[in-house]
Amino acid sequence: MRRRSRVNSLKQAQNILGLFLKLPDNWNSYGAAAINPSAVREANIFLRGYYEDNPGIKLTIVPTNKGGVLITDASDEKTIADFRPDKDGEIT
């Protein structure tokens, strides 16, 4: 699976997020944490509203080495949302 995924629909985004949940600890060979299910859940909630307001937008969705999910605009890579687990596993 490619770690950086460009998507232009909610369905594609949801499929990619589901694959992120399968990444084990050390998925990048540099000690990355497995992706926190709460980060995926929050990203899904965010994306449902975002695609409703911005249909057809192309996004890049990336798993982070701390167990989170980063969403950027594919055209300029500006961060749109960053779902990071804190030390207690809560999403910030």
C-alpha positions in Angstrom: 0.0 0.0 0.0 1.2 3.4 -0.8 1.6 5.5 2.3 0.6 8.8 0.7 -2.8 8.5 -1.1 -4.5 11.1 -3.3 -8.3 10.9 -3.3 -11.1 12.8 -4.9 -14.1 11.2 -3.3 -15.4 10.3 0.1 -15.6 6.6 -0.8 -11.9 6.6 -1.8 -10.9 8.4 1.4 -12.9 6.0 3.5 -11.2 3.0 1.8 -7.8 4.5 2.4 -8.5 5.2 6.0 -9.6 1.6 6.4 -6.3 0.4 5.1 -4.5 2.6 7.5 -6.0 0.6 10.3 -4.1 -2.5 9.1 -0.7 -0.8 9.4 1.2 -2.5 12.3 3.6 -0.9 14.6 6.8 0.0 12.8 5.0 0.2 9.4 7.6 2.6 8.1 10.6 0.6 9.4 11.5 3.6 11.6 9.4 2.8 14.6 6.1 4.4 13.6 3.1 3.7 15.8 0.1 1.8 14.4 -2.6 4.2 13.4 -5.0 5.0 16.2 -8.6 4.0 15.4 -9.9 7.2 17.0 -7.8 9.2 14.5 -9.4 7.3 11.7 -12.9 7.7 13.1 -12.4 11.5 13.6 -10.9 11.8 10.1 -14.0 10.0 8.6 -16.4 12.3 10.5 -14.4 15.3 9.2 -14.3 14.1 5.6 -18.0 13.5 5.4 -18.7 17.1 6.1 -15.7 18.4 4.1 -16.7 16.5 0.9 -20.3 17.7 1.3 -19.1 21.3 1.3 -16.3 20.8 -1.3 -17.4 18.0 -3.7 -14.7 16.7 -6.0 -11.8 18.3 -4.1 -8.6 16.3 -4.4 -7.0 15.5 -1.0 -3.9 13.7 0.1 -4.3 11.5 3.1 -1.2 10.3 5.0 -0.7 8.1 8.0 1.7 9.8 10.5 4.5 8.1 12.4 2.8 9.0 15.7 -0.4 7.0 14.9 -2.4 9.9 13.4 -3.9 10.9 10.1 -2.9 14.0 8.1 -5.2 15.5 5.4 -3.9 18.0 2.9 -5.1 19.7 -0.2 -3.5 17.8 -3.1 -3.0 20.9 -5.2 -0.7 22.8 -2.8 -0.2 20.3 0.1 -1.6 22.8 2.7 -2.8 21.1 5.8 -6.6 20.8 6.1 -6.8 18.6 9.1 -4.3 16.8 11.4 -5.7 14.1 13.7 -3.0 13.4 16.3 -3.3 11.1 19.3 -1.9 12.6 22.5 0.0 10.5 25.1 -3.3 9.1 26.4 -4.5 8.2 22.9 -7.0 11.0 22.7 -7.2 12.9 19.4 -6.1 16.5 19.5 
